[in-house]
Amino acid sequence: AILLCFRRYLLMALTSCLFWNTFGLSAAVDSKPNILLFLADDLGIGDIGCYGNNTIRTPNIDRLARGGVKLTQHIAAAPLCTPSRAAFLTGRYPIRSGMASSNGYRALQWNAGSGGLPANETTFARLLQQQGYTTGLIGKWHQGVNCESFNDHCHHPLNHGFDYFYGMPFTLLSNCQENKPPELDVALQAKLWLYSQIITLAVLTLTAGKLTGLISIRWKIIACFTLVGGLFFVSWYSSYGFVQYWNCILMRNHDVTEQPMRLERTASLMLKEAVSFIKRNRHGPFLLFVSFLHVHTPLFTTAKFLGKSHHGLYGDNVEEMDWMVGKILDSLDKEGLKNRTFTYFASDHGGHLEAQDGSAQLGGWNGIYKGGKGMGGWEGGIRVPGVFRWPGVLPAGTVIDEPTSLMDIYPTVVHLAGGILPQDRVIDGRNLVPLLQGRAQKSEHEFLFHYCGSYLHAVRWHQKDSGAIWKAHYVTPVFHPPGAGACYDRGFCPCFGEGVTHHDPPLLFDLSRDPSEAKPLSADTEPLFDTVIRTIGRAIEEHRKTLSPVPEQLSLYNAVWKPWLQPCCGTFPFCWCDKEGDSTRSL
């Protein structure tokens, strides 16, 4: 009788466990968790404590990892801001939406450009909005603003599923801070200045020659040269001479609130807005996307954190961002929302190795991984932190080594919200919930394609039966100086042209054995070399069959500054305002 009772008890216990594993998530999903997404800008995977850094203090990001799941092979779909964020928002490779460039402009250059995330792309914010979520974006957008007029807002966050937006429609630049060297199109600006000086010198020479009688020329010709030179100067200086006013602005929904923005209070404003959004929507469900301006140059850091880290200004900026993460998490706790909120932290791509000021490093550290920001194939440009927390649903202290993508956030949050993925397009992301919960042991990704602009540089093959992670590089950047690991002569490594090397056969690595991509394999050293290359080649052919021609949002025409598209808080060109005043009380 005792044995029979024990068997019944054991059967009941097993049934209860099975019920929770099968239906526990469904019950949680039925309650529609709040969703909080943190995305850092230019943060290297080696910059935070839970990924091995023991000198930059990131206690708040680290506690997220301890309380949840940490991904060690989390991959951005592009190594630069605009295309990577487009993929994050849509769950699709940027080449599918036209957000991948075939020219040198690989990210949006101006608020007054006409390119941006197309209106026919469906973001996860739009799908969650349809499921009854209140959706908000605080921080960086960098997906465009207008198409044909200064107020059509075709690319604006509010046209892509967000109910509320406060932040920069563009991205931080060194131009946004006084007394910093320009960052936007530096080489082109130098050429334009040179041409302007040549024209000025020519006009002065002709004028002096005419006055002294040394040159026989009509005054009308000199006047014509002067007019052409003046028009040429105005045509470019009206944009590049006022970058701080045109690009460095803050908006609340469709209204410009600061032009130019005052960096000394931007962090306080962003934090205040994020905390306020959570408080206003505490009865949920809500989606809050906190898109940090940290840790992009110029690394403006408030006085409270200056000089506090062991890694100069960059380390100070990372620690300030971590503090902001902590304050936002504290607001969840204060409102009693911690256990009802699915929280995620990542970076849009790897750290910027070439960002330097003399001997001072202004970009991030990518740990053991080769390369960095701007490099489409090397791991350092695309492998990023990936941390999830949902108490009671995701197991705490878990580490997952499987290949995952920032594009996976799209189907994951749509699933959690009870939504349905679009059926009229290819979604490249995969739902991570089974993997995060431990109900699946393998990633659903077999192949991941690594683009640099619109050029395919590398492909990753997750050979699930063997555990190998093969990666073939078809194109790699030429480092300068040779062996330096970055393109210090350019600021960014290029995607095509003389600055890259094409490999046939491709360079092959097994990341499970060589994550630093230090020793390429060959047919002599790897018996499976030819088989792996053929398999990846067939995968590329199949992948390309799924691509359709779309308008290129980063074309030269879309990239240039168009004054009629410029967001302006006054009457153009008199665009300056400060509607925030002294509303930035310290939190």
Solvent accessible surface area in square Angstrom, and as a share of the most:
residue,aa,sasa,rsa
1,A,112,0.87
2,I,153,0.78
3,L,110,0.55
4,L,90,0.45
5,C,80,0.48
6,F,118,0.49
7,R,150,0.55
8,R,145,0.53
9,Y,150,0.57
10,L,86,0.43
11,L,116,0.58
12,M,131,0.59
13,A,39,0.31
14,L,109,0.54
15,T,78,0.45
16,S,70,0.45
17,C,81,0.48
18,L,120,0.60
19,F,122,0.51
20,W,124,0.43
21,N,79,0.41
22,T,72,0.42
23,F,103,0.43
24,G,3,0.03
25,L,11,0.05
26,S,55,0.35
27,A,63,0.49
28,A,17,0.13
29,V,18,0.10
30,D,116,0.60
31,S,85,0.55
32,K,62,0.26
33,P,4,0.03
34,N,2,0.01
35,I,0,0.00
36,L,0,0.00
37,L,0,0.00
38,F,0,0.00
39,L,0,0.00
40,A,0,0.00
41,D,0,0.00
42,D,6,0.03
43,L,0,0.00
44,G,0,0.00
45,I,7,0.04
46,G,3,0.03
47,D,2,0.01
48,I,0,0.00
49,G,23,0.22
50,C,25,0.15
51,Y,39,0.15
52,G,60,0.58
53,N,12,0.06
54,N,142,0.73
55,T,54,0.32
56,I,7,0.04
57,R,128,0.47
58,T,2,0.01
59,P,81,0.51
60,N,26,0.13
61,I,0,0.00
62,D,24,0.12
63,R,65,0.24
64,L,1,0.01
65,A,9,0.07
66,R,157,0.57
67,G,25,0.24
68,G,0,0.00
69,V,0,0.00
70,K,36,0.15
71,L,0,0.00
72,T,34,0.20
73,Q,12,0.05
74,H,0,0.00
75,I,4,0.02
76,A,1,0.01
77,A,7,0.05
78,A,3,0.03
79,P,1,0.01
80,L,15,0.07
81,C,6,0.03
82,T,0,0.00
83,P,7,0.04
84,S,1,0.01
85,R,5,0.02
86,A,0,0.00
87,A,0,0.00
88,F,1,0.00
89,L,2,0.01
90,T,1,0.00
91,G,0,0.00
92,R,22,0.08
93,Y,10,0.04
94,P,3,0.02
95,I,39,0.20
96,R,18,0.07
97,S,5,0.03
98,G,4,0.04
99,M,0,0.00
100,A,7,0.05
101,S,2,0.01
102,S,49,0.31
103,N,26,0.14
104,G,63,0.60
105,Y,48,0.18
106,R,21,0.08
107,A,16,0.13
108,L,10,0.05
109,Q,24,0.11
110,W,12,0.04
111,N,3,0.02
112,A,0,0.00
113,G,5,0.05
114,S,13,0.09
115,G,1,0.01
116,G,0,0.00
117,L,0,0.00
118,P,21,0.13
119,A,70,0.54
120,N,112,0.57
121,E,14,0.06
122,T,28,0.16
123,T,0,0.00
124,F,0,0.00
125,A,0,0.00
126,R,74,0.27
127,L,16,0.08
128,L,0,0.00
129,Q,52,0.23
130,Q,122,0.54
131,Q,55,0.24
132,G,54,0.52
133,Y,7,0.03
134,T,49,0.29
135,T,0,0.00
136,G,0,0.00
137,L,0,0.00
138,I,1,0.01
139,G,2,0.02
140,K,1,0.01
141,W,4,0.01
142,H,5,0.02
143,Q,0,0.00
144,G,6,0.06
145,V,1,0.01
146,N,0,0.00
147,C,43,0.26
148,E,144,0.65
149,S,42,0.27
150,F,114,0.47
151,N,85,0.44
152,D,58,0.30
153,H,28,0.12
154,C,20,0.12
155,H,7,0.03
156,H,0,0.00
157,P,0,0.00
158,L,49,0.24
159,N,58,0.30
160,H,3,0.01
161,G,0,0.00
162,F,2,0.01
163,D,65,0.33
164,Y,33,0.12
165,F,0,0.00
166,Y,0,0.00
167,G,0,0.00
168,M,0,0.00
169,P,2,0.01
170,F,5,0.02
171,T,5,0.03
172,L,12,0.06
173,L,12,0.06
174,S,16,0.10
175,N,22,0.11
176,C,2,0.01
177,Q,45,0.20
178,E,117,0.53
179,N,156,0.80
180,K,66,0.28
181,P,98,0.62
182,P,68,0.43
183,E,57,0.26
184,L,11,0.05
185,D,31,0.16
186,V,77,0.44
187,A,74,0.57
188,L,66,0.33
189,Q,20,0.09
190,A,63,0.49
191,K,112,0.47
192,L,22,0.11
193,W,107,0.37
194,L,95,0.47
195,Y,104,0.39
196,S,11,0.07
197,Q,106,0.47
198,I,94,0.48
199,I,48,0.24
200,T,76,0.44
201,L,118,0.59
202,A,40,0.31
203,V,20,0.11
204,L,109,0.54
205,T,72,0.42
206,L,34,0.17
207,T,37,0.21
208,A,54,0.42
209,G,6,0.06
210,K,61,0.26
211,L,128,0.64
212,T,92,0.53
213,G,62,0.60
214,L,151,0.75
215,I,59,0.30
216,S,120,0.77
217,I,29,0.15
218,R,179,0.65
219,W,126,0.44
220,K,163,0.69
221,I,77,0.39
222,I,8,0.04
223,A,59,0.46
224,C,73,0.44
225,F,95,0.40
226,T,70,0.41
227,L,112,0.56
228,V,82,0.47
229,G,11,0.11
230,G,34,0.33
231,L,110,0.55
232,F,57,0.24
233,F,65,0.27
234,V,89,0.51
235,S,75,0.49
236,W,12,0.04
237,Y,73,0.28
238,S,34,0.22
239,S,7,0.04
240,Y,30,0.11
241,G,29,0.28
242,F,88,0.37
243,V,4,0.03
244,Q,37,0.16
245,Y,76,0.29
246,W,14,0.05
247,N,0,0.00
248,C,1,0.00
249,I,0,0.00
250,L,0,0.00
251,M,2,0.01
252,R,78,0.28
253,N,45,0.23
254,H,79,0.35
255,D,88,0.45
256,V,9,0.05
257,T,6,0.03
258,E,1,0.00
259,Q,1,0.00
260,P,33,0.21
261,M,6,0.02
262,R,107,0.39
263,L,14,0.07
264,E,87,0.39
265,R,16,0.06
266,T,8,0.05
267,A,12,0.10
268,S,27,0.18
269,L,3,0.02
270,M,13,0.06
271,L,2,0.01
272,K,72,0.31
273,E,15,0.07
274,A,0,0.00
275,V,40,0.23
276,S,39,0.25
277,F,1,0.00
278,I,0,0.00
279,K,111,0.47
280,R,125,0.46
281,N,25,0.13
282,R,93,0.34
283,H,151,0.68
284,G,34,0.32
285,P,33,0.21
286,F,0,0.00
287,L,0,0.00
288,L,0,0.00
289,F,5,0.02
290,V,6,0.04
291,S,0,0.00
292,F,6,0.03
293,L,10,0.05
294,H,15,0.07
295,V,2,0.01
296,H,10,0.04
297,T,17,0.10
298,P,6,0.04
299,L,1,0.01
300,F,61,0.25
301,T,6,0.04
302,T,36,0.21
303,A,86,0.66
304,K,122,0.52
305,F,23,0.10
306,L,86,0.43
307,G,67,0.65
308,K,112,0.47
309,S,15,0.10
310,H,145,0.65
311,H,84,0.37
312,G,47,0.45
313,L,55,0.27
314,Y,10,0.04
315,G,0,0.00
316,D,3,0.02
317,N,3,0.02
318,V,0,0.00
319,E,12,0.06
320,E,2,0.01
321,M,0,0.00
322,D,3,0.01
323,W,60,0.21
324,M,3,0.01
325,V,0,0.00
326,G,4,0.04
327,K,70,0.30
328,I,1,0.00
329,L,1,0.00
330,D,68,0.35
331,S,10,0.07
332,L,0,0.00
333,D,63,0.32
334,K,170,0.72
335,E,44,0.20
336,G,52,0.50
337,L,1,0.01
338,K,78,0.33
339,N,101,0.52
340,R,120,0.44
341,T,0,0.00
342,F,1,0.00
343,T,1,0.00
344,Y,0,0.00
345,F,0,0.00
346,A,0,0.00
347,S,0,0.00
348,D,0,0.00
349,H,0,0.00
350,G,0,0.00
351,G,0,0.00
352,H,21,0.09
353,L,33,0.16
354,E,18,0.08
355,A,9,0.07
356,Q,90,0.40
357,D,91,0.47
358,G,70,0.67
359,S,123,0.80
360,A,51,0.40
361,Q,73,0.32
362,L,32,0.16
363,G,6,0.06
364,G,4,0.04
365,W,138,0.49
366,N,4,0.02
367,G,22,0.21
368,I,106,0.54
369,Y,36,0.14
370,K,65,0.28
371,G,5,0.04
372,G,0,0.00
373,K,5,0.02
374,G,0,0.00
375,M,2,0.01
376,G,0,0.00
377,G,2,0.02
378,W,13,0.05
379,E,0,0.00
380,G,0,0.00
381,G,0,0.00
382,I,2,0.01
383,R,14,0.05
384,V,0,0.00
385,P,0,0.00
386,G,0,0.00
387,V,0,0.00
388,F,0,0.00
389,R,9,0.03
390,W,7,0.03
391,P,30,0.19
392,G,67,0.64
393,V,19,0.11
394,L,9,0.05
395,P,57,0.36
396,A,72,0.56
397,G,55,0.53
398,T,38,0.22
399,V,84,0.48
400,I,18,0.09
401,D,94,0.49
402,E,25,0.11
403,P,2,0.01
404,T,0,0.00
405,S,2,0.01
406,L,1,0.01
407,M,1,0.00
408,D,0,0.00
409,I,0,0.00
410,Y,1,0.00
411,P,4,0.03
412,T,0,0.00
413,V,0,0.00
414,V,1,0.01
415,H,75,0.33
416,L,1,0.00
417,A,0,0.00
418,G,45,0.43
419,G,17,0.16
420,I,135,0.69
421,L,55,0.27
422,P,24,0.15
423,Q,153,0.68
424,D,113,0.58
425,R,63,0.23
426,V,61,0.35
427,I,25,0.13
428,D,14,0.07
429,G,4,0.04
430,R,88,0.32
431,N,39,0.20
432,L,6,0.03
433,V,3,0.01
434,P,36,0.22
435,L,12,0.06
436,L,0,0.00
437,Q,34,0.15
438,G,40,0.39
439,R,115,0.42
440,A,33,0.25
441,Q,135,0.60
442,K,90,0.38
443,S,4,0.03
444,E,105,0.47
445,H,8,0.04
446,E,85,0.38
447,F,43,0.18
448,L,7,0.04
449,F,17,0.07
450,H,5,0.02
451,Y,8,0.03
452,C,1,0.00
453,G,10,0.09
454,S,34,0.22
455,Y,75,0.28
456,L,18,0.09
457,H,2,0.01
458,A,0,0.00
459,V,0,0.00
460,R,2,0.01
461,W,23,0.08
462,H,5,0.02
463,Q,33,0.15
464,K,76,0.32
465,D,131,0.68
466,S,72,0.46
467,G,35,0.34
468,A,10,0.08
469,I,11,0.06
470,W,7,0.02
471,K,0,0.00
472,A,0,0.00
473,H,0,0.00
474,Y,51,0.19
475,V,13,0.08
476,T,9,0.05
477,P,12,0.07
478,V,71,0.41
479,F,34,0.14
480,H,87,0.39
481,P,71,0.45
482,P,119,0.75
483,G,78,0.75
484,A,43,0.33
485,G,19,0.19
486,A,0,0.00
487,C,0,0.00
488,Y,83,0.32
489,D,84,0.43
490,R,131,0.48
491,G,27,0.26
492,F,76,0.32
493,C,1,0.00
494,P,26,0.16
495,C,4,0.03
496,F,84,0.35
497,G,47,0.46
498,E,171,0.77
499,G,5,0.04
500,V,13,0.08
501,T,59,0.34
502,H,135,0.60
503,H,38,0.17
504,D,140,0.73
505,P,82,0.52
506,P,8,0.05
507,L,45,0.22
508,L,0,0.00
509,F,2,0.01
510,D,7,0.04
511,L,9,0.04
512,S,65,0.42
513,R,149,0.54
514,D,28,0.15
515,P,43,0.27
516,S,35,0.23
517,E,0,0.00
518,A,65,0.50
519,K,158,0.67
520,P,72,0.45
521,L,37,0.19
522,S,44,0.28
523,A,60,0.47
524,D,142,0.73
525,T,96,0.56
526,E,12,0.05
527,P,125,0.79
528,L,82,0.41
529,F,14,0.06
530,D,78,0.40
531,T,61,0.36
532,V,2,0.01
533,I,31,0.16
534,R,135,0.49
535,T,23,0.14
536,I,0,0.00
537,G,25,0.24
538,R,136,0.50
539,A,11,0.08
540,I,14,0.07
541,E,108,0.49
542,E,98,0.44
543,H,11,0.05
544,R,137,0.50
545,K,149,0.63
546,T,62,0.36
547,L,47,0.23
548,S,75,0.49
549,P,137,0.86
550,V,62,0.36
551,P,104,0.65
552,E,54,0.24
553,Q,22,0.10
554,L,1,0.01
555,S,31,0.20
556,L,106,0.53
557,Y,148,0.56
558,N,27,0.14
559,A,7,0.05
560,V,75,0.43
561,W,35,0.12
562,K,5,0.02
563,P,49,0.31
564,W,143,0.50
565,L,0,0.00
566,Q,3,0.01
567,P,6,0.04
568,C,27,0.16
569,C,32,0.19
570,G,43,0.42
571,T,107,0.62
572,F,79,0.33
573,P,71,0.44
574,F,130,0.54
575,C,1,0.01
576,W,156,0.55
577,C,31,0.18
578,D,65,0.34
579,K,124,0.52
580,E,14,0.06
581,G,31,0.30
582,D,143,0.74
583,S,46,0.30
584,T,31,0.18
585,R,180,0.66
586,S,90,0.58
587,L,73,0.37
